[in-house]
């Protein structure tokens, strides 16, 4: 089974979605690793100076 990483970017101030992207073809372990990398890249917590933040999900994708 393959997995798809979804990344939703939203405005910290208005909480409005600003963009959505997906990356297919992961194994579950690789998808979880990619999620952690996104979390690390945005920092430990949403700060006042940040304009955008990301929320990530791994969902099952099409089988091969």
C-alpha positions in Angstrom: 0.0 0.0 0.0 1.2 3.5 -0.8 0.5 6.6 1.3 -0.1 10.2 0.4 1.2 13.1 2.4 -1.2 16.1 2.6 0.1 19.5 3.7 -2.4 22.3 4.4 -0.9 25.7 4.9 -3.0 28.3 6.7 -2.7 31.8 8.0 -1.9 32.0 11.7 -3.7 35.3 12.1 -7.0 34.4 10.3 -6.8 30.6 10.4 -7.9 30.7 6.8 -6.5 28.0 4.5 -3.8 29.4 2.2 -2.8 26.3 0.2 -3.1 22.6 0.0 -0.6 20.1 -1.6 -0.2 16.4 -1.7 2.7 14.1 -2.4 1.9 10.5 -3.2 4.0 7.4 -3.2 5.3 7.1 0.4 5.5 4.0 2.6 3.8 4.6 5.9 7.1 5.1 7.7 8.4 7.5 5.1 5.2 9.5 5.2 5.4 9.8 9.0 9.1 10.9 8.6 8.1 13.6 6.1 5.4 14.9 8.5 8.0 15.2 11.2 10.3 17.1 8.9 7.5 19.6 8.1 6.8 20.0 11.8 10.5 20.6 12.6 10.8 23.1 9.7 8.0 25.3 11.1 9.4 25.3 14.6 8.2 23.9 17.9 5.2 26.2 18.2 3.4 28.7 16.2 4.9 32.0 17.1 3.5 35.5 16.9 5.8 36.5 14.1 4.9 33.6 11.9 2.4 34.4 9.1 1.7 30.8 8.1 1.7 27.3 9.6 1.2 23.9 8.2 -0.9 20.9 9.2 0.0 17.5 7.8 -1.8 14.2 7.3 -0.8 10.8 6.0 -3.6 8.9 4.3 -3.7 5.6 2.4 -3.3 6.1 -1.3 -3.9 4.0 -4.4 -2.4 0.5 -4.3 0.3 -0.7 -6.6 
